[in-house]
Amino acid sequence: MSTLFLTSGGLRFKPVADEFLKLIPKKPSEIRMAHIITASKMARHLTYLEEDKEAFKTLGIPYKDIDIEGKTEEELRELLKDFDVIYVQGGDPYYLLKHIKLSGFDTVVKELIVSGKLYVGASAGSYVACPTLESTVWKKPHRARHDLRDDEPAMHLIPFLLLVHYEEQHKDIVKDGISYAKYPVRILTNNQAFIVRDGEVVLAGSGPEVHL
């Protein structure tokens, strides 16, 4: 059974952390989590990263920071094989996707998911699970693309686009983006996550799903 847990802001938001704990098959202290930090390397402010790490500690989850930049597919396959959870952290989605493709992480992570590992995305880590990155520029049209296209094909682990960190002030911008998106779009607030299990999608966390 393949399972993805796609979030806006990761486990630093309690309703999301509570849902994560329901998904893991062991006690938090018994799981091994690979914390993929590559996207955070381009972030100017790392408060979110430190808060997420503090949440891991509060929940009692052992983790290891891993940067996929400069790794090969075989190195990643060996490095990640013994982890239960692959947690792909937020930051710069284009930078992350660039190194996903250069390293072969996309191939390896698909193998890991099929083998039963839990994929967790936080912000950029959720965006790269989509078919493309086109929705990432709706709220931030000036973000760096790192030589990738606006609608750069991503890992396509899910058949729809995500819009994360949604707030009411984003409504008009997001509606406009949805009007020309190439794929269906689903929206997450920071207190929500999508659980995608063998193709079935369930909203988890706090509050109803946003429809525009």
C-alpha positions as CSV (number, residue, x, y, z in Angstrom):
1,M,0.0,0.0,0.0
2,S,1.4,3.4,-1.0
3,T,0.7,6.4,1.3
4,L,1.5,10.0,1.0
5,F,0.8,12.7,3.6
6,L,0.8,16.1,1.9
7,T,0.8,19.2,4.1
8,S,1.3,23.0,3.9
9,G,3.5,23.6,6.9
10,G,4.4,20.1,8.2
11,L,4.2,18.9,11.8
12,R,4.5,22.2,13.5
13,F,0.8,22.6,13.2
14,K,-0.9,20.4,15.8
15,P,-4.0,19.2,13.8
16,V,-1.5,18.0,11.1
17,A,0.8,16.4,13.7
18,D,-2.1,14.5,15.2
19,E,-3.1,13.0,11.9
20,F,0.5,12.0,11.1
21,L,0.7,10.0,14.4
22,K,-2.4,8.0,13.2
23,L,-0.6,7.0,10.1
24,I,2.7,5.7,11.5
25,P,2.7,1.9,12.3
26,K,5.0,2.2,15.3
27,K,5.5,4.4,18.3
28,P,7.0,7.7,17.3
29,S,10.3,6.8,19.1
30,E,10.6,3.7,17.0
31,I,10.3,5.1,13.5
32,R,13.2,6.3,11.4
33,M,12.6,9.5,9.5
34,A,14.7,10.9,6.7
35,H,14.4,14.7,6.7
36,I,15.1,15.9,3.2
37,I,16.3,19.5,3.8
38,T,17.4,20.5,0.2
39,A,14.6,23.0,-0.4
40,S,15.5,24.9,2.8
41,K,19.0,25.8,1.5
42,M,17.5,28.6,-0.6
43,A,15.3,30.0,2.2
44,R,16.2,33.4,3.6
45,H,14.3,32.7,6.9
46,L,14.6,29.3,8.5
47,T,12.2,29.8,11.4
48,Y,9.8,27.3,9.9
49,L,12.5,24.7,9.7
50,E,13.5,25.1,13.3
51,E,9.9,24.9,14.4
52,D,9.4,21.7,12.4
53,K,12.5,20.2,14.0
54,E,11.2,21.2,17.4
55,A,7.9,19.5,16.6
56,F,9.8,16.3,15.7
57,K,11.5,16.4,19.1
58,T,8.2,17.2,21.0
59,L,6.6,14.2,19.2
60,G,9.6,12.0,20.0
61,I,10.5,11.3,16.4
62,P,14.1,10.5,15.6
63,Y,15.2,12.0,12.3
64,K,18.2,12.5,10.2
65,D,18.8,15.6,8.0
66,I,19.7,14.6,4.4
67,D,20.6,16.9,1.5
68,I,20.0,15.2,-1.9
69,E,22.0,17.8,-3.8
70,G,25.1,16.2,-5.3
71,K,23.9,12.6,-4.6
72,T,23.5,9.9,-7.2
73,E,20.5,7.6,-7.6
74,E,22.5,4.7,-6.2
75,E,23.7,6.7,-3.2
76,L,20.2,7.8,-2.4
77,R,18.9,4.2,-2.7
78,E,21.4,3.0,-0.2
79,L,21.0,6.0,2.1
80,L,17.2,5.9,2.3
81,K,16.5,2.2,2.3
82,D,16.2,1.7,6.1
83,F,14.0,4.7,6.8
84,D,10.2,4.4,7.5
85,V,9.3,7.9,6.6
86,I,10.7,10.2,3.8
87,Y,9.9,13.7,5.0
88,V,10.5,16.3,2.3
89,Q,10.8,19.7,3.8
90,G,9.7,23.1,2.5
91,G,11.6,26.0,1.0
92,D,12.3,26.6,-2.7
93,P,10.3,24.2,-4.8
94,Y,12.2,24.8,-8.0
95,Y,15.5,24.4,-6.4
96,L,14.3,21.2,-4.8
97,L,12.9,19.8,-8.1
98,K,16.1,20.6,-9.9
99,H,18.0,18.4,-7.5
100,I,15.4,15.8,-7.4
101,K,15.9,15.3,-11.1
102,L,19.7,15.7,-11.1
103,S,20.0,13.1,-8.3
104,G,17.5,10.5,-9.4
105,F,15.5,11.0,-6.1
106,D,12.3,10.9,-8.1
107,T,13.0,7.3,-9.2
108,V,14.2,6.3,-5.7
109,V,11.3,7.8,-3.8
110,K,8.7,6.1,-6.1
111,E,10.4,2.8,-5.3
112,L,10.3,3.5,-1.6
113,I,6.6,4.5,-1.6
114,V,5.6,1.3,-3.5
115,S,7.6,-0.7,-0.9
116,G,5.5,0.9,1.9
117,K,7.5,3.9,3.1
118,L,5.4,6.9,4.1
119,Y,6.1,10.0,2.0
120,V,5.5,13.3,3.9
121,G,5.5,16.6,2.0
122,A,5.7,20.0,3.7
123,S,5.0,22.9,1.4
124,A,7.7,22.5,-1.4
125,G,7.8,18.8,-0.5
126,S,4.1,18.6,-1.3
127,Y,4.4,20.7,-4.4
128,V,7.0,18.4,-6.0
129,A,4.6,15.5,-5.6
130,C,2.2,17.2,-8.1
131,P,2.3,16.8,-11.9
132,T,3.9,20.2,-12.4
133,L,5.0,23.2,-10.3
134,E,2.7,25.7,-12.1
135,S,0.6,26.5,-8.9
136,T,3.7,27.5,-6.9
137,V,4.0,30.8,-8.9
138,W,0.4,32.0,-8.4
139,K,1.1,33.7,-5.1
140,K,4.8,34.2,-5.8
141,P,5.2,35.1,-9.5
142,H,8.8,36.4,-8.9
143,R,10.2,33.3,-7.2
144,A,13.4,31.9,-8.7
145,R,12.9,29.1,-11.3
146,H,16.6,27.8,-11.3
147,D,16.5,27.3,-15.1
148,L,13.3,25.3,-14.9
149,R,10.0,26.1,-16.6
150,D,7.0,27.7,-14.8
151,D,5.1,24.5,-15.4
152,E,8.1,22.3,-14.9
153,P,7.0,18.6,-14.7
154,A,7.4,17.3,-11.2
155,M,7.2,13.8,-9.7
156,H,3.5,13.3,-10.5
157,L,2.9,11.2,-7.4
158,I,-0.7,12.6,-7.4
159,P,-2.9,13.5,-10.4
160,F,-3.8,17.1,-9.2
161,L,-2.1,20.3,-8.3
162,L,-1.9,21.7,-4.8
163,L,-2.1,25.2,-3.4
164,V,-0.7,25.3,0.1
165,H,-0.6,27.9,2.9
166,Y,-4.0,29.1,1.7
167,E,-5.6,32.2,3.4
168,E,-8.7,34.1,2.4
169,Q,-6.6,37.0,1.1
170,H,-5.3,34.7,-1.7
171,K,-8.8,33.9,-3.0
172,D,-8.7,36.0,-6.2
173,I,-5.2,35.1,-7.2
174,V,-5.9,31.4,-6.7
175,K,-9.2,31.5,-8.6
176,D,-7.3,33.1,-11.5
177,G,-4.7,30.4,-11.4
178,I,-7.3,27.6,-11.3
179,S,-8.9,29.1,-14.4
180,Y,-6.0,28.2,-16.6
181,A,-4.4,25.3,-14.7
182,K,-3.7,22.2,-16.7
183,Y,-4.8,19.9,-13.9
184,P,-7.4,19.9,-11.1
185,V,-6.4,21.9,-8.1
186,R,-6.9,21.2,-4.4
187,I,-6.3,23.6,-1.6
188,L,-4.7,23.3,1.9
189,T,-4.6,25.6,4.8
190,N,-1.7,25.2,7.3
191,N,-3.9,23.1,9.6
192,Q,-4.8,20.6,6.9
193,A,-3.2,17.7,5.0
194,F,-4.2,15.3,2.3
195,I,-3.8,11.6,2.9
196,V,-3.3,9.8,-0.5
197,R,-3.5,6.1,-0.1
198,D,-3.5,3.9,-3.2
199,G,-5.1,6.8,-5.2
200,E,-7.8,7.6,-2.7
201,V,-7.6,11.1,-1.3
202,V,-8.8,12.1,2.2
203,L,-8.7,15.5,3.7
204,A,-7.3,15.5,7.3
205,G,-6.8,18.1,10.0
206,S,-8.9,21.1,10.9
207,G,-11.7,22.7,8.9
208,P,-13.5,22.0,5.7
209,E,-11.7,21.8,2.3
210,V,-11.6,25.1,0.5
211,H,-13.4,25.1,-2.9
212,L,-13.1,28.1,-5.2
